[in-house]
Structure formats: structure tokens, C-alpha cells
């Protein structure tokens, strides 16, 4: 093998594989800028609430209305 063929095999092929992987991973974001929030920008979207179980929030009972007189004890003082 000549020097040119050796360089193509041992340098060209690995660089080609790396280039294909780079385009596969970053290709979409290089073409189109992601539409994400950056600090300092105004927030132009509707607010989103992330609740794992939305039905639990709808059917929740306010403890003040339930009639229970249990008070929480503990906290930073460590008295349980």
C-alpha cells in the first residue's frame, strides 16, 4: 500500500465514521435552532403545570374543610 492509501484507510475511514455519527446526533439542531427558553428572554407560552396524577388534584379535599383537628408536630425542632 502507498502512503496515500494507508492514510485513507487509517485516517479517512475513522474520520468519515465520526462525521456520520456527528451528523446523526447533532444534524437536526444544526439545521434548525431549538425553540427553548434562555435566561433573559420573555416567556411567550402558556403556563404548564406538571402533575403526575391530575385526578388527585381535582378530587383533593382541603384539610381545613374535612373537620380533622390533627396538627402536625415535628419540623426543624425534631419534636415528634
MOZIWO-V88465 format. One record per helix or strand. SS is the DSSP state (2 for helix, 1 for strand). FROM is the first residue (numbers start at 0). TO is the last residue. If there is no record, write none. Layout:
# MOZIWO-V88465
ss=[SS & SS]
from=[FROM & FROM]
to=[TO & TO]
This chain:
# MOZIWO-V88465
ss=[2 & 2 & 2 & 2]
from=[2 & 53 & 62 & 74]
to=[30 & 57 & 65 & 76]
